[in-house]
Amino acid sequence: MTVLELQGVRHGYAGRDVLRDIDLKVAKGEVLGLLGRNGAGKTTLIRLIMGMLTPRSGRVAVFGRDPRLDPVEVKRRIGYVAEDQVLPGRFRINEVVDLHRRLFPHWDDRRASELAARFELPGDRLIKDLSKGQARQVALLCAVCHRPELLILDEPAGGLDPA
Protein backbone atom coordinates (compact mmCIF):
# COMPACT_ATOMS: atom_id res chain seq x y z
CA MET A 1 0.00 0.00 0.00
CA THR A 2 1.33 3.45 -0.94
CA VAL A 3 1.25 5.85 1.98
CA LEU A 4 2.83 8.87 0.33
CA GLU A 5 3.30 9.79 -3.32
CA LEU A 6 4.63 12.94 -4.97
CA GLN A 7 4.75 13.33 -8.74
CA GLY A 8 6.54 16.21 -10.45
CA VAL A 9 6.21 18.47 -7.41
CA ARG A 10 7.64 21.94 -7.76
CA HIS A 11 7.55 24.75 -5.20
CA GLY A 12 9.49 27.87 -4.34
CA TYR A 13 9.48 31.31 -2.81
CA ALA A 14 9.87 34.78 -4.32
CA GLY A 15 10.24 33.39 -7.83
CA ARG A 16 13.03 30.97 -6.81
CA ASP A 17 12.40 27.24 -7.00
CA VAL A 18 13.32 25.37 -3.83
CA LEU A 19 11.90 22.04 -4.99
CA ARG A 20 11.98 20.97 -8.64
CA ASP A 21 10.29 17.95 -10.15
CA ILE A 22 10.21 15.89 -6.96
CA ASP A 23 9.04 12.31 -7.46
CA LEU A 24 8.71 10.17 -4.36
CA LYS A 25 6.81 7.07 -3.34
CA VAL A 26 6.72 5.63 0.19
CA ALA A 27 5.03 2.31 0.95
CA LYS A 28 3.58 1.20 4.27
CA GLY A 29 6.36 0.09 6.62
CA GLU A 30 9.10 2.07 4.87
CA VAL A 31 11.19 4.68 6.67
CA LEU A 32 12.34 7.81 4.86
CA GLY A 33 14.75 10.46 6.10
CA LEU A 34 15.33 13.78 4.38
CA LEU A 35 18.87 15.11 4.62
CA GLY A 36 20.14 18.42 3.32
CA ARG A 37 21.60 21.77 4.21
CA ASN A 38 19.55 24.61 5.66
CA GLY A 39 17.29 26.05 2.97
CA ALA A 40 17.39 22.89 0.86
CA GLY A 41 13.60 22.49 1.03
CA LYS A 42 13.08 19.74 3.63
CA THR A 43 10.54 21.70 5.67
CA THR A 44 8.87 22.97 2.50
CA LEU A 45 8.44 19.38 1.32
CA ILE A 46 6.93 18.40 4.67
CA ARG A 47 4.53 21.36 4.54
CA LEU A 48 3.44 20.30 1.05
CA ILE A 49 2.80 16.77 2.33
CA MET A 50 0.79 18.15 5.25
CA GLY A 51 -1.31 20.30 2.91
CA MET A 52 -0.04 23.54 4.43
CA LEU A 53 1.35 24.66 1.08
CA THR A 54 0.12 24.22 -2.49
CA PRO A 55 2.67 22.99 -5.03
CA ARG A 56 3.28 25.23 -8.05
CA SER A 57 2.96 22.09 -10.11
CA GLY A 58 2.72 18.37 -9.60
CA ARG A 59 0.66 16.20 -7.32
CA VAL A 60 0.84 15.25 -3.63
CA ALA A 61 -1.14 12.27 -2.34
CA VAL A 62 -1.21 10.96 1.23
CA PHE A 63 -3.09 7.66 1.55
CA GLY A 64 -4.28 8.34 -2.00
CA ARG A 65 -5.85 11.69 -1.07
CA ASP A 66 -4.90 15.29 -1.70
CA PRO A 67 -4.07 16.68 1.77
CA ARG A 68 -5.44 20.11 0.83
CA LEU A 69 -8.78 18.75 -0.38
CA ASP A 70 -9.33 16.18 2.38
CA PRO A 71 -7.36 17.57 5.34
CA VAL A 72 -9.32 15.98 8.19
CA GLU A 73 -9.14 12.45 6.78
CA VAL A 74 -5.44 12.80 5.99
CA LYS A 75 -4.36 14.49 9.24
CA ARG A 76 -6.19 12.06 11.53
CA ARG A 77 -3.89 9.35 10.13
CA ILE A 78 -0.66 11.33 10.61
CA GLY A 79 1.43 12.07 13.67
CA TYR A 80 3.22 15.34 12.98
CA VAL A 81 5.73 17.44 14.87
CA ALA A 82 6.75 20.67 13.16
CA GLU A 83 10.22 22.15 13.40
CA ASP A 84 8.72 25.25 15.02
CA GLN A 85 5.90 23.52 16.92
CA VAL A 86 4.09 25.84 19.30
CA LEU A 87 1.90 24.40 22.05
CA PRO A 88 -0.58 26.60 23.96
CA GLY A 89 1.49 28.08 26.79
CA ARG A 90 -1.41 28.64 29.20
CA PHE A 91 -2.34 24.93 29.15
CA ARG A 92 -0.88 22.30 31.43
CA ILE A 93 0.78 19.21 29.96
CA ASN A 94 -2.11 16.98 31.00
CA GLU A 95 -4.60 19.39 29.35
CA VAL A 96 -2.71 19.27 26.04
CA VAL A 97 -2.58 15.47 26.23
CA ASP A 98 -6.29 15.31 27.09
CA LEU A 99 -7.14 17.53 24.12
CA HIS A 100 -5.29 15.14 21.80
CA ARG A 101 -6.95 12.16 23.49
CA ARG A 102 -10.37 13.63 22.62
CA LEU A 103 -9.37 14.43 19.03
CA PHE A 104 -8.07 10.97 18.20
CA PRO A 105 -10.30 7.93 18.80
CA HIS A 106 -7.37 5.46 18.77
CA TRP A 107 -5.47 7.22 21.56
CA ASP A 108 -3.22 4.88 23.55
CA ASP A 109 -3.36 5.92 27.23
CA ARG A 110 -0.83 3.29 28.30
CA ARG A 111 1.72 4.50 25.76
CA ALA A 112 1.09 8.14 26.75
CA SER A 113 1.69 7.29 30.43
CA GLU A 114 4.87 5.37 29.59
CA LEU A 115 6.27 8.23 27.51
CA ALA A 116 5.32 10.86 30.10
CA ALA A 117 7.16 8.80 32.74
CA ARG A 118 10.18 8.18 30.49
CA PHE A 119 10.39 11.90 29.63
CA GLU A 120 9.74 12.82 33.30
CA LEU A 121 6.94 15.19 32.28
CA PRO A 122 4.97 16.54 35.26
CA GLY A 123 1.37 16.67 34.03
CA ASP A 124 0.44 19.70 36.12
CA ARG A 125 3.19 21.89 34.64
CA LEU A 126 2.26 24.78 32.31
CA ILE A 127 3.59 24.50 28.76
CA LYS A 128 5.03 28.04 28.98
CA ASP A 129 7.21 26.92 31.90
CA LEU A 130 8.81 24.04 29.99
CA SER A 131 12.21 24.07 28.36
CA LYS A 132 12.29 23.80 24.57
CA GLY A 133 13.26 20.14 24.91
CA GLN A 134 10.41 19.35 27.30
CA ALA A 135 7.88 21.06 25.02
CA ARG A 136 9.30 18.99 22.15
CA GLN A 137 8.77 15.83 24.23
CA VAL A 138 5.11 16.77 24.82
CA ALA A 139 4.67 17.31 21.06
CA LEU A 140 6.30 13.93 20.32
CA LEU A 141 4.09 12.19 22.88
CA CYS A 142 0.98 13.70 21.26
CA ALA A 143 2.20 12.78 17.77
CA VAL A 144 2.76 9.09 18.50
CA CYS A 145 0.10 8.19 21.06
CA HIS A 146 -2.84 8.24 18.67
CA ARG A 147 -1.19 5.38 16.76
CA PRO A 148 -0.72 7.21 13.44
CA GLU A 149 -0.21 5.31 10.22
CA LEU A 150 2.36 7.90 9.12
CA LEU A 151 4.74 9.78 11.41
CA ILE A 152 6.29 13.03 10.14
CA LEU A 153 8.94 14.67 12.30
CA ASP A 154 10.65 17.89 11.17
CA GLU A 155 14.00 18.28 12.97
CA PRO A 156 13.00 15.53 15.43
CA ALA A 157 15.97 15.96 17.77
CA GLY A 158 15.79 19.77 17.91
CA GLY A 159 15.93 20.91 21.54
CA LEU A 160 16.23 17.38 22.94
CA ASP A 161 18.99 16.27 25.26
CA PRO A 162 21.08 13.29 24.13
CA ALA A 163 19.77 10.10 25.73
Backbone bond lengths (Angstrom), bond angles and torsions (degrees), N, CA, C in turn:
res aa  C-N    CA-C-N  psi(-1)  N-CA   C-N-CA  omega(-1)  CA-C   N-CA-C  phi
1 M - - - 1.446 - - 1.530 109.32 -
2 T 1.323 116.75 131.79 1.462 121.73 177.71 1.523 109.38 -83.76
3 V 1.316 115.61 125.53 1.457 121.98 -179.42 1.526 110.25 -93.22
4 L 1.321 115.51 -38.56 1.457 121.41 -174.09 1.520 109.18 -141.09
5 E 1.337 116.05 132.73 1.462 119.62 177.75 1.525 109.90 -144.64
6 L 1.321 115.04 129.39 1.458 122.15 174.15 1.517 107.45 -122.42
7 Q 1.328 115.54 135.63 1.463 120.65 179.87 1.523 109.17 -130.90
8 G 1.325 116.03 116.64 1.460 121.47 175.54 1.516 114.50 58.45
9 V 1.321 117.36 33.81 1.467 121.02 -175.49 1.528 110.45 -75.03
10 R 1.313 113.16 132.78 1.462 121.51 178.40 1.527 107.50 -134.13
11 H 1.336 115.49 136.66 1.468 120.01 177.09 1.520 108.95 -156.98
12 G 1.312 115.85 153.39 1.457 120.58 178.16 1.508 111.59 -164.55
13 Y 1.319 114.16 -175.51 1.459 121.72 -178.51 1.524 108.75 -135.04
14 A 1.322 115.40 141.85 1.471 122.02 175.78 1.528 111.60 50.23
15 G 1.327 115.86 44.02 1.460 120.39 176.86 1.521 115.21 75.98
16 R 1.325 118.04 2.62 1.469 122.00 -179.60 1.520 109.15 -110.88
17 D 1.326 116.25 123.26 1.462 120.19 177.80 1.527 110.31 -70.68
18 V 1.321 114.97 130.61 1.465 121.39 173.52 1.523 108.60 -100.26
19 L 1.326 115.86 -38.85 1.465 122.56 177.57 1.520 108.48 -120.18
20 R 1.325 116.30 132.03 1.464 121.09 -179.31 1.520 110.41 -130.56
21 D 1.315 114.76 121.38 1.469 121.79 173.03 1.533 112.63 49.92
22 I 1.304 116.05 53.63 1.466 121.66 179.87 1.524 109.52 -82.07
23 D 1.313 115.93 122.50 1.462 123.54 173.60 1.524 106.92 -118.04
24 L 1.320 115.85 129.72 1.455 120.32 -175.55 1.514 108.94 -155.47
25 K 1.315 115.74 138.98 1.462 120.79 176.71 1.525 107.69 -138.66
26 V 1.333 116.34 127.53 1.460 121.95 179.79 1.522 108.00 -124.86
27 A 1.328 115.80 124.71 1.463 121.37 179.64 1.526 110.07 -93.73
28 K 1.311 115.66 160.87 1.462 121.84 176.95 1.529 109.09 -55.10
29 G 1.328 116.48 133.74 1.458 121.74 178.92 1.514 114.33 91.38
30 E 1.322 118.03 -14.12 1.461 120.65 179.09 1.522 110.33 -81.17
31 V 1.334 115.00 153.72 1.454 122.40 176.38 1.521 107.22 -118.05
32 L 1.323 116.31 133.19 1.460 121.57 -179.70 1.516 108.77 -128.06
33 G 1.307 117.02 132.73 1.463 121.97 173.78 1.512 108.91 -119.33
34 L 1.310 116.93 138.17 1.461 122.12 176.76 1.519 108.23 -103.70
35 L 1.309 116.27 123.56 1.457 121.88 179.41 1.517 108.81 -119.75
36 G 1.316 116.53 142.32 1.457 120.44 177.58 1.514 110.20 171.27
37 R 1.313 114.47 165.21 1.461 120.18 -179.78 1.524 110.17 -70.87
38 N 1.322 116.16 168.01 1.461 120.84 175.07 1.521 108.85 -58.68
39 G 1.326 116.23 135.95 1.459 120.95 179.26 1.511 114.44 84.06
40 A 1.333 117.22 3.75 1.468 120.39 -177.83 1.526 112.67 -74.69
41 G 1.335 117.78 -18.10 1.460 120.45 178.04 1.515 115.46 111.89
42 K 1.327 117.98 9.68 1.473 120.51 -178.73 1.530 111.40 -62.11
43 T 1.319 116.89 -50.35 1.465 120.57 -179.89 1.520 110.66 -66.71
44 T 1.308 117.64 -37.37 1.471 120.86 176.50 1.519 110.26 -60.14
45 L 1.316 117.33 -43.92 1.463 121.00 178.58 1.531 110.44 -61.69
46 I 1.314 117.01 -43.57 1.469 120.51 178.51 1.528 110.55 -62.57
47 R 1.315 117.52 -41.87 1.475 120.46 179.26 1.524 111.74 -65.87
48 L 1.313 117.39 -32.67 1.472 120.59 173.76 1.526 110.07 -65.54
49 I 1.321 116.48 -44.63 1.469 121.40 179.49 1.528 110.46 -62.02
50 M 1.313 117.16 -38.44 1.465 121.72 -179.01 1.528 112.89 -78.39
51 G 1.330 117.12 -6.38 1.462 120.14 -179.88 1.515 113.36 80.93
52 M 1.311 117.41 14.02 1.462 121.86 179.83 1.520 111.41 -82.93
53 L 1.314 116.64 -20.67 1.458 123.24 176.60 1.522 108.64 -127.97
54 T 1.323 115.58 156.13 1.463 122.03 176.49 1.522 108.03 -107.36
55 P 1.327 117.99 127.26 1.465 118.69 179.22 1.529 110.88 -65.95
56 R 1.331 116.63 146.90 1.468 120.38 174.33 1.518 109.81 -63.21
57 S 1.322 114.53 -37.56 1.464 119.93 176.06 1.518 107.88 -153.32
58 G 1.318 115.11 164.80 1.451 120.55 179.58 1.515 112.00 94.89
59 R 1.319 114.41 -175.47 1.459 121.48 -173.58 1.521 110.46 -134.17
60 V 1.338 115.73 137.78 1.465 123.41 174.96 1.519 107.07 -119.17
61 A 1.327 116.67 128.24 1.466 121.04 176.34 1.527 109.12 -132.87
62 V 1.327 115.18 130.12 1.460 122.64 176.19 1.523 106.06 -119.90
63 F 1.321 116.53 118.27 1.468 121.98 -173.29 1.534 110.22 55.56
64 G 1.333 115.62 35.19 1.463 121.38 177.97 1.516 114.88 78.50
65 R 1.321 117.63 5.21 1.468 121.20 -176.78 1.530 110.80 -119.83
66 D 1.313 115.29 150.17 1.457 121.13 174.42 1.533 107.38 -76.74
67 P 1.333 118.27 119.33 1.467 119.83 -176.10 1.529 113.96 -64.66
68 R 1.325 117.64 -19.72 1.467 119.77 177.71 1.521 111.43 -82.05
69 L 1.336 116.69 -29.65 1.460 120.72 -176.64 1.524 112.85 -90.82
70 D 1.319 116.90 -22.78 1.466 121.23 -178.97 1.537 109.53 -135.28
71 P 1.341 116.81 58.11 1.468 119.73 -170.93 1.524 115.06 -64.52
72 V 1.301 118.66 -36.32 1.468 120.10 -177.50 1.523 110.38 -67.41
73 E 1.321 117.01 -47.47 1.466 121.28 -179.51 1.527 110.88 -61.83
74 V 1.324 116.84 -41.64 1.461 120.70 -178.85 1.530 110.60 -69.99
75 K 1.324 117.21 -49.25 1.472 120.36 -173.56 1.521 113.65 -69.99
76 R 1.318 118.43 -25.11 1.469 118.70 178.29 1.527 110.75 -70.29
77 R 1.334 116.86 -16.54 1.462 121.38 -178.87 1.528 112.79 -99.79
78 I 1.339 116.35 1.15 1.463 121.80 -176.01 1.522 110.31 -117.59
79 G 1.320 115.80 138.83 1.459 122.18 166.46 1.516 106.16 -101.79
80 Y 1.322 117.15 123.77 1.467 120.64 -172.25 1.516 110.43 -133.61
81 V 1.321 115.42 132.45 1.459 121.60 170.95 1.520 106.66 -126.60
82 A 1.333 115.29 117.84 1.460 121.33 -179.60 1.523 110.60 -78.73
83 E 1.320 115.25 156.97 1.464 120.89 176.93 1.530 110.06 -59.13
84 D 1.314 116.13 -39.21 1.463 121.89 -176.43 1.531 111.26 -112.16
85 Q 1.319 115.56 40.28 1.469 122.20 -176.95 1.527 110.64 -55.96
86 V 1.320 115.80 130.99 1.460 121.10 177.04 1.522 108.02 -121.38
87 L 1.309 116.14 121.65 1.461 122.21 176.01 1.530 107.95 -99.92
88 P 1.333 117.72 153.02 1.470 120.10 -177.84 1.530 111.89 -65.88
89 G 1.321 116.40 112.12 1.459 122.72 -173.23 1.510 115.68 -61.43
90 R 1.326 118.39 -27.58 1.468 120.51 -177.28 1.525 112.38 -84.20
91 F 1.334 116.97 -3.83 1.466 121.21 178.28 1.525 109.71 -91.40
92 R 1.308 115.10 153.56 1.462 121.31 172.56 1.532 108.35 -87.41
93 I 1.322 116.22 159.45 1.465 120.46 -179.79 1.522 110.45 -53.27
94 N 1.342 116.63 -48.41 1.467 118.56 -176.66 1.530 112.09 -65.38
95 E 1.333 118.76 -26.02 1.465 121.33 176.36 1.526 111.15 -72.19
96 V 1.328 116.62 -39.59 1.468 120.59 177.39 1.526 109.51 -65.05
97 V 1.318 116.34 -44.14 1.468 120.69 178.67 1.528 110.16 -62.88
98 D 1.325 117.28 -43.01 1.466 120.81 179.77 1.529 111.45 -63.71
99 L 1.313 117.29 -38.61 1.467 120.81 176.49 1.528 110.36 -59.20
100 H 1.325 116.61 -46.68 1.467 120.38 178.27 1.527 111.15 -64.39
101 R 1.312 116.63 -38.87 1.470 121.02 178.41 1.531 109.65 -57.37
102 R 1.333 116.95 -42.40 1.468 120.60 -178.74 1.526 112.63 -73.78
103 L 1.315 117.44 -26.65 1.468 120.92 -179.86 1.527 112.96 -77.78
104 F 1.319 116.33 -29.45 1.461 120.65 -172.99 1.526 110.64 -117.83
105 P 1.328 117.32 114.34 1.468 120.95 -175.60 1.528 114.67 -66.99
106 H 1.319 118.26 -18.67 1.469 120.88 -178.21 1.532 112.05 -100.37
107 W 1.315 116.45 23.75 1.466 121.57 -177.44 1.526 110.64 -57.93
108 D 1.322 116.61 137.00 1.458 123.04 -178.56 1.534 109.16 -106.63
109 D 1.333 116.56 96.02 1.471 121.45 -178.34 1.525 112.49 -61.21
110 R 1.320 117.05 -39.01 1.466 120.59 -179.30 1.529 110.32 -62.52
111 R 1.317 115.85 -45.79 1.465 120.33 179.80 1.535 110.58 -63.99
112 A 1.335 116.34 -41.02 1.466 120.37 179.02 1.527 110.42 -61.56
113 S 1.324 117.35 -43.31 1.472 121.34 178.63 1.522 111.19 -63.90
114 E 1.332 116.36 -42.19 1.466 120.61 179.17 1.524 111.19 -62.31
115 L 1.333 116.62 -45.35 1.466 119.79 -179.30 1.523 111.16 -67.79
116 A 1.329 117.40 -40.86 1.466 120.37 178.53 1.531 110.04 -60.38
117 A 1.330 116.82 -40.15 1.467 120.71 178.16 1.528 110.79 -68.77
118 R 1.319 116.94 -44.61 1.469 120.81 -179.69 1.527 111.09 -61.77
119 F 1.347 116.05 -40.70 1.466 120.96 179.99 1.534 112.41 -81.99
120 E 1.346 116.34 -6.36 1.467 122.15 -177.72 1.527 111.07 56.15
121 L 1.335 115.47 49.75 1.462 121.97 -179.09 1.529 109.92 -94.14
122 P 1.323 117.90 113.73 1.464 120.49 177.09 1.530 109.68 -77.12
123 G 1.323 116.39 115.58 1.456 121.95 -173.00 1.508 115.44 -58.62
124 D 1.338 117.46 -25.79 1.460 120.23 -176.75 1.532 113.18 -88.22
125 R 1.318 116.91 1.84 1.469 121.53 -177.26 1.524 111.00 -81.19
126 L 1.335 117.60 138.31 1.460 122.33 176.58 1.526 109.98 -71.22
127 I 1.320 116.14 141.74 1.467 121.37 178.97 1.528 110.34 -57.43
128 K 1.333 117.41 -40.68 1.473 120.47 -177.29 1.525 112.60 -63.90
129 D 1.330 117.47 -18.42 1.461 121.22 -179.88 1.530 113.26 -94.08
130 L 1.319 116.90 2.47 1.463 121.10 -179.26 1.519 111.00 -87.06
131 S 1.318 115.58 153.42 1.462 119.88 170.40 1.530 107.94 -71.26
132 K 1.316 116.31 167.21 1.468 120.39 177.60 1.532 110.25 -58.65
133 G 1.318 116.52 -41.10 1.461 120.79 179.96 1.516 112.75 -65.39
134 Q 1.329 117.23 -40.70 1.465 120.22 178.48 1.530 111.06 -66.57
135 A 1.332 116.78 -41.19 1.469 119.99 177.37 1.529 110.01 -62.32
136 R 1.327 115.95 -37.44 1.468 120.82 177.60 1.532 109.81 -63.96
137 Q 1.325 117.01 -39.78 1.464 120.83 178.26 1.528 111.32 -63.68
138 V 1.326 117.69 -39.96 1.470 120.74 176.90 1.529 109.48 -62.41
139 A 1.328 117.01 -44.13 1.466 121.00 179.15 1.530 110.89 -62.17
140 L 1.324 117.27 -42.09 1.469 121.04 178.04 1.527 111.13 -63.69
141 L 1.326 116.82 -43.84 1.461 121.07 177.82 1.533 109.68 -56.77
142 C 1.327 116.49 -47.56 1.470 120.53 -178.83 1.529 111.87 -66.09
143 A 1.322 116.87 -32.34 1.467 120.48 -179.01 1.523 112.70 -71.98
144 V 1.324 117.71 -33.25 1.467 119.24 -174.60 1.525 114.60 -98.78
145 C 1.317 118.12 -20.53 1.469 119.59 -171.47 1.520 114.84 -81.14
146 H 1.315 117.96 -3.31 1.468 118.07 173.66 1.532 110.79 -98.60
147 R 1.336 114.80 14.31 1.466 122.62 176.69 1.532 112.35 55.25
148 P 1.335 117.64 57.62 1.463 119.93 -178.12 1.526 111.86 -68.43
149 E 1.309 114.77 152.87 1.465 120.78 175.91 1.523 111.04 -81.10
150 L 1.324 116.17 -22.25 1.461 122.67 179.43 1.522 107.50 -136.39
151 L 1.314 116.74 130.77 1.461 122.05 179.30 1.522 108.01 -115.23
152 I 1.337 116.50 123.56 1.462 122.18 -179.84 1.522 107.95 -120.89
153 L 1.321 115.74 118.08 1.461 121.94 -178.08 1.521 108.66 -123.30
154 D 1.325 117.05 118.21 1.462 121.96 178.33 1.524 107.73 -97.68
155 E 1.322 117.10 117.99 1.469 123.05 -174.79 1.533 109.88 53.35
156 P 1.334 117.17 60.18 1.466 120.61 -171.32 1.522 115.56 -60.51
157 A 1.307 119.03 -26.36 1.465 120.22 -177.93 1.524 112.50 -96.80
158 G 1.327 117.66 1.19 1.462 121.31 -178.55 1.515 111.87 -58.52
159 G 1.321 117.50 121.87 1.457 122.23 177.76 1.517 114.94 83.50
160 L 1.326 117.67 -5.30 1.469 119.97 -178.43 1.521 110.81 -90.25
161 D 1.316 115.29 146.03 1.460 120.79 174.69 1.520 108.81 -78.08
162 P 1.341 117.69 147.86 1.467 118.98 175.16 1.525 109.62 -62.82
163 A 1.326 116.19 140.72 1.471 119.07 -178.86 1.504 110.88 -114.39
